[in-house]
Amino acid sequence: MKLYHGSKYIIKKSIFMGSNKYNDYGAAFYLTEDLKSAQEWAGKNDTIGVVNEYKLNTRNLKILDLTDKTEFNVLTWLAILMHFRDLPPTFRDTFETYLNWLEENYYINVNEYDIVIGYRADDAYFSFPLEFIRGNLTFDKLETIYLLGNLGKQVVVISKKAINRIEFVNHFDSNPMYVGKYKNRVEEASNSFKNILKENLGKLGIRIGDLYEKNHKWSWLWDN
């Protein structure tokens, strides 16, 4: 795989020491196959950054591809996201029942894999899953956002075995045209979120409470 990492720095030695444990998939080395996304991240701080280019030999590595929609759905992604992200204590307390249900029924332990390929939920899109948990967004709408792929794909290197397979190839300055693109995308996503939430409020549709009740009902019938 040819992979990129946008940053303020040249990173020849790929490590994840110091990586935020509250990232989408925990502490790991986050890369992308999309050069445009890497350039956007490199220019995230309104300055020209650095795009680091790598090669990764994936032979015999255990890969979890959450973007394979024949195997996984939005609830799997959501369960992993809620497991790792740093949620406000009041949010966790209020929606503990739903969060525990997601963890028990849909969570996959990513640390059992060498590499995870999955969508990202950066500042631009993290509001959508939170509002779904709050019951303000229907399952269909969340799934539509997920299926459209607007979240952006990332390749997350989890294990030391995979880290040792990464070969640094080159680095170059990001294109000046990408400076500020990240902030623009966050703003566009924020406006889109407000419009979608406004349209979704009060509309008929399956929400997390419905999914929980249905699952809980069938579990009760099975147990009895």
C-alpha positions in Angstrom: 0.0 0.0 0.0 1.1 3.5 -0.7 0.2 5.7 2.3 0.5 9.3 3.4 0.6 11.2 6.7 0.0 14.9 6.8 1.8 16.7 9.6 3.8 19.7 10.6 6.8 17.4 10.8 8.9 15.0 8.8 8.3 11.6 10.2 10.8 9.1 9.0 10.3 6.6 11.8 6.7 5.6 12.1 5.7 5.3 15.7 2.6 6.0 17.7 4.2 6.9 21.0 2.4 10.0 22.2 -0.6 9.3 19.9 -3.9 10.3 21.5 -5.6 7.3 23.0 -8.9 9.0 22.4 -8.5 9.0 18.6 -11.2 7.1 16.6 -9.4 3.7 17.0 -7.2 4.4 19.9 -3.4 5.1 20.1 -2.0 4.1 16.7 -0.3 5.6 13.6 -3.0 7.1 11.3 -2.4 7.3 7.6 -4.4 7.6 4.4 -4.3 6.4 0.8 -5.7 9.7 -0.3 -3.1 12.3 -1.1 -5.6 15.1 -1.0 -6.7 14.2 2.6 -3.0 14.1 3.7 -2.4 17.6 2.2 -5.5 18.9 4.0 -4.2 17.6 7.3 -0.7 19.0 6.6 -2.3 22.4 6.2 -4.6 22.1 9.1 -2.9 24.9 11.2 -3.2 27.4 8.4 0.4 26.9 7.4 2.1 24.8 4.7 2.9 21.5 6.3 4.6 18.3 5.3 3.3 15.2 3.5 5.1 12.0 4.5 4.9 9.2 2.0 5.3 5.5 3.0 5.0 2.0 1.6 3.4 -0.8 3.7 3.8 -4.5 3.0 0.5 -6.0 4.2 1.4 -9.6 3.5 0.2 -11.9 6.3 -1.0 -9.0 8.3 -4.4 -9.3 10.0 -6.6 -6.5 8.6 -10.0 -5.3 9.8 -11.7 -3.4 7.0 -14.7 -1.6 8.5 -15.5 0.0 5.2 -16.5 -3.4 3.8 -20.3 -2.8 3.9 -21.0 -6.5 3.1 -19.5 -7.4 6.5 -20.1 -4.4 8.8 -22.7 -1.7 9.2 -22.7 1.8 10.8 -23.4 0.4 14.3 -20.0 -1.5 14.3 -18.2 1.8 13.5 -20.3 3.7 16.0 -19.5 1.2 18.8 -15.8 1.4 18.2 -16.0 5.2 18.0 -17.9 5.4 21.3 -15.4 3.0 23.0 -12.4 5.2 22.3 -13.5 8.8 22.0 -13.3 11.0 25.1 -17.0 11.7 25.8 -18.2 14.2 28.4 -19.0 12.4 31.7 -22.6 13.7 31.6 -23.1 12.2 28.2 -21.8 8.8 29.3 -24.0 8.9 32.4 -27.1 9.9 30.5 -26.8 7.5 27.7 -25.0 4.6 29.5 -27.7 2.1 28.6 -27.3 2.7 24.8 -23.5 2.9 25.0 -23.3 -0.4 26.9 -25.7 -2.0 24.4 -23.5 -0.9 21.5 -20.4 -2.2 23.3 -21.9 -5.6 24.0 -23.5 -6.2 20.6 -21.3 -4.4 18.0 -17.9 -3.6 19.4 -14.9 -5.3 17.8 -11.5 -5.3 19.7 -9.3 -3.5 17.2 -6.2 -4.4 19.2 -6.6 -8.0 17.9 -5.6 -6.7 14.4 -2.5 -5.4 12.8 -4.3 -2.8 10.7 -7.7 -1.2 10.7 -9.2 0.5 7.7 -12.1 2.7 8.7 -13.9 6.0 8.4 -12.8 8.9 10.5 -15.0 11.1 12.7 -13.0 14.2 13.1 -14.4 17.6 14.3 -16.3 17.9 11.1 -18.4 14.8 11.6 -18.3 13.8 15.2 -21.6 15.7 15.9 -23.6 13.2 13.8 -23.0 10.0 15.9 -23.5 12.0 19.1 -26.9 13.2 18.0 -27.8 9.7 17.0 -27.1 8.5 20.5 -29.2 11.4 21.8 -32.0 10.2 19.7 -32.1 13.3 17.5 -31.0 11.6 14.3 -32.6 8.6 12.7 -30.7 5.4 11.9 -31.4 5.9 8.2 -29.9 9.4 8.1 -26.8 8.2 10.1 -26.4 5.3 7.7 -26.8 7.5 4.7 -23.9 9.8 5.9 -21.8 6.6 6.6 -22.6 5.0 3.2 -21.8 8.1 1.2 -18.2 7.9 2.4 -17.9 11.6 3.1 -16.3 10.8 6.4 -13.0 9.9 4.7 -11.1 6.7 5.0 -8.0 6.1 7.1 -5.5 3.3 7.4 -4.7 2.8 11.1 -1.6 0.9 12.0 -2.2 -0.9 15.3 0.5 -3.5 16.0 4.3 -3.3 16.3 4.5 -6.0 13.6 2.7 -3.6 11.1 4.7 -0.6 12.3 7.9 -2.4 11.4 6.6 -3.1 7.9 6.3 0.6 7.1 9.0 2.0 4.9 9.5 5.8 4.6 9.8 6.8 1.0 9.8 10.6 0.7 8.5 13.8 2.1 7.4 17.1 0.4 5.7 20.3 1.3 2.0 20.3 1.0 0.4 22.4 -1.7 -0.5 25.9 -0.5 -4.0 25.5 -2.0 -4.8 23.1 0.9 -4.0 25.6 3.6 -7.3 26.3 5.4 -9.2 23.6 3.6 -9.6 21.6 6.8 -11.3 24.5 8.6 -13.5 25.1 5.6 -14.6 21.5 5.6 -15.4 21.7 9.3 -17.5 24.8 8.7 -19.3 23.2 5.8 -20.0 20.0 7.8 -21.2 22.1 10.7 -23.7 23.9 8.5 -24.8 20.6 6.9 -25.2 19.1 10.4 -27.5 21.9 11.5 -29.6 21.5 8.4 -29.8 17.7 8.6 -30.7 17.9 12.4 -33.4 20.5 11.8 -34.9 18.4 9.0 -34.7 15.2 11.1 -36.3 16.5 14.3 -39.8 15.2 14.6 -39.7 13.0 11.5 -40.7 9.4 11.5 -37.9 6.9 11.4 -36.0 4.3 13.4 -33.9 5.8 16.2 -31.5 4.3 18.7 -34.2 3.7 21.3 -36.2 1.7 18.7 -33.1 -0.5 17.9 -32.4 -1.0 21.6 -36.0 -2.0 22.4 -36.2 -4.4 19.5 -32.9 -6.1 20.4 -33.8 -6.1 24.1 -37.2 -7.7 23.3 -35.7 -10.5 21.2 -33.0 -11.1 23.8 -35.7 -11.5 26.5 -37.8 -13.9 24.4 -34.7 -16.0 23.6 -33.6 -16.1 27.3 -37.1 -17.2 28.3 
